[in-house]
């Protein structure tokens, strides 16, 4: 079924639908083909899931309820204090909403790649490598599930509430930063998913390390940078660029002082960080794929 979905004739003609593109093709053509391959595989899994709509609705509802418990922890915290690190409840809700939304969207689009190690051990990665579609696109769309919409939907609701409760002087740059940080945050988390999942080519148990930087990183970003050590905050700026998901743009939007005293340009640098993170993840993926020697069976 997957082979049929990935090799079906499309509007680009038989070559665009059936033949894999080579490294000599333009980058835009290869990217478009990868996105189309992901879409075909995701659509196939969606059709399968929607065959059991009652189950889908129950799973989606359960996902929303479970993820909301993360925000309940913050609500309970503010029953005993008015501020945390100089940030009030609405400001923490903004941090929570932006980080959870970015993580949820990244998990929806590429989260399935964390099963790479299982496919390597089972030898089923070889099946994807011989199909006329990018292996990365297939892995990211593998067992695509719309129930993962629960996390971004709940995060979006918290974010909307925070925007109504915040006392912010909305200038054009602050308004523009909202969609920018959402898109760039999603891309950064996607790069973290792919980059750390690629370590499973060498280390089969790297999935837990990946989770510590994705789900653990999102939890870190729920709270203001002022409650953490300067060294940790600096690591999210100059190491794994999680601070560009929401911390740095939020300093501009909420008019907060920077605990690191960085230049103002860093607060607008999320697109640069996203491109750099995706480039690093791409290099890690290609290095892992070159190092892979098959299951041996």
N, C-alpha and C positions, 0 to 999 in steps of 0.2 A: 504493500500500500504506500509506504514511504517512497519507494523507488518510483512508483507511478506518479505520485504527487510532484516529485522533484524533476521528473522528466517530461511532464505534460507540455504540450504545445502552448506557448504564450504569445502575447502581442508582439514580442520581439522576433518572432519567426522560429523555425526549427533549430537554427544554430544557437540562438540566444537561450533556447529552452533546453537543448539536449547536449550541447558540447561544452565542456569546462573551458574557462578562459585561462590563458597562459600568462606568465609573468611579463610577457612582452606587450600585453594589452594595456591601454591607458588605465590609470588608477581609478578614474571615474567609472569606467566600464566594469572593472573588477568589483568595485564597491556596489554598484547597482546590481550586479549578478549575485553577490553575497546577500544583499538585502532581499532580493526576490526569492532566493533559495530559503532564507529564513521564513519569509512570509508563507511560502507554499507548505513548509513543514508545520509551522504554527497553525495554519488554517486546517490542516489535516487533523491535528490533535484536538483543535477546537470543535470540529464536527463530531469527533468521537465523544468528547466530554458532554456536548449538548444533546447527545442521545439520551442522557439520563439527567433531565433538567431539574428534577426535585433534589437529586443528590448534589447537583451543582449549587443550587440555591442554599441548601443547608451548609455545605462546605464554605461557601462565600460568607454566609452569616457568621459561622463559627470563627472564620479568620478575622472578621471585623471585630468581634467581641474579644477575642484573645489579644489582638494587637492593641486594643484600647486599654488593656490592663497596664501597659507600659506608661501611658499618660496618667492613669489613676495613681501611680506611685508619685508622680510630680504633684498632683492635686493634694494627696495626703501630706506631702512634705510642706506644702504651703498652708496647711491648717495650723502649723506651729511657727511659721515665720512669714514675714512680708516680702523679704528679698533673699536671694541666694547669690552671693558674690556680687552684689550690687544690681542684680537683675530681678525684676518682678515677675509675677505669674504669666502675664500676657507676653512678656519678652521671652520667657522660657518656652511658652507654647509656640512662639514663632520659630525658635531653634528646633524644637521637637518636630513641628510640622514640616519644615523644610528638609531636615535630615531624613526623617522617616519617609517622606514623599520621594526623595531622590533614591533612597535605598529600595523602596518598594517598586519603583519603575525599573530600576536596574535589575532587580531580582526577577521581575516579570519578563524582561527582554532577554537576559543572558544568564539568569541564575542557574539554569539546568547544567551549565558547564561544570558545576562542582562535582558531577558524577563522572568526570573524566577518568579518575583513578579506577573506578569500578569497571569502566569499559576497557581500560588497559589490562587489568587483571583477568577479565573474562575473555579478552581477545576480540570483543565486538567493535573496537575502534577501527579495526582493519576494514570492516564492512563500509564504514563511512568514508574511508580514504579512497575506496575504489569507485564510489559513486561520482557522477558528473556534477558535483556541487561542492562548494567549499566546506571542508570538515568543520571549521569553526562555526559557520552558520548552522550546520546541522546539529552540532552539540548544543548550541545556545537555544535552539528551538525544540530540542528533544523533550518529549513529554510536557510540552507547553500547556499551562493550566491557567485558565481565567480566574480561578479562585485566588490566585495571587494578587488580584485586584483589591482584595480586602485591605491590605496594608496601605497602599497609596490612597485608597478611598477614605480610610479613617484618618490618615495624615492630612489629607486635603481639607477635611472637615475641621480638624484642629487648627490648621493654618488659617482658614477663613475666619474662624472665631477670634484668633489672635489679632488678625488685621482689623477687625471691628473694635477690639478692646485697646489697641495700641494708640498712644498719643504721639503721632509722627507727623512732622511737617513734610508732606509728600512733594518732593521736587522731581523734575524729569529724570534725573539720574537714579533716584531711589525707586521710582516706578519701573524704570528699565531694568534695574538689577533683579527684580522679582522673577521675571521669566528667564533671565540669563542664569541666575543661580540654580533654578530648577533644572534647566537643560544641562548646564555644565556639571551640576551635582550628580545627575543621572549618569552622565558620561564618565565622570571620575569614578563613581562606584562600579560602573560596568568595567572600566579598565582594571580596577582592583580585583573584581571577580575573575577576569580573564588572566591577568598577570599572575596572581597567586595560584589559580587553578593549573596554570602551565607548569608549576613546580612539581605537579604529580607525575610528569614524565620521568623525573629522577627520583622523587620521594613520594611513594604512594600514599602516605598519611598526611600530605600537605593540606588536605581539606580542612582540618581543624585550624591550621594556621590561617587559611583563607577566611574562615568564619570569624576569627579574632579581629581581622582588619575590616570586614564588611559589616556584620551585625554588631560586633564589638565597637567598631569605629562609629557606627550610627548612634549607638548608645552614648558614646563619648560626646558626640556633637549635640546630644539633647541638653547638655548643661553648658553654662557659660565658660569661656576659657579662663576666667579669673579665679576659678576654684581649683585649677590644676597647676602643677609646677611649670615654670617657664620652659624647662627643658622638654617637657612633653608637648607643650604648645608649639615650640620651635620644630619639633620632630614632625608635626602635622603640617608644617609649612614647607620645610626644606627636605623632608623625607618623603613619606607617603602623603600626598597633598590633600588630606581630608579637610584641613582648615578652609580650603577654597570652596568646599561644598556649601557651607553656610556661615562659619565663624567670621571670616574676614568681610564678606558682603554685609553681614548683619551689623558689623561695627559701623558701617556707613549708613545703613538704613535706619538703625536705631540710635545713631549719634552717640556711640559708646567709645571710650578711650581704648586704644590698642595696648594690651599688656606687654607686648614686645617692642612697642615704639617703632613699628615698621613704616616705611613711606606710604603715603596714601594710595599710591598706584597699586599696591598689593590688594587693596579692597576691590579693585576692578579687574584683577588679573585671573579670574576664574576661567575664562576661555583659554588663556595661555596654559594654565595648569591642566585643563582637560585635554588639550592637544598633546601636551608633553606626556601625560599619563597614558593616553591611548597609544602613543608611539612606543613607549616603554613596554606596554602590554603586548603590542604587536611583535616587538622584537623577542620578548620572552616566549610567545606562542611559536614563532617561527624557529627559534632555537630548540625548543622542546620537540617540535615536529621533526626537525632534522636529526635529533638525537634518538628518536623512536625507531626501534628495529623490529617491531611487530611482536606478535604473541608467541611465535615459534611453533605454531601448530598448523 
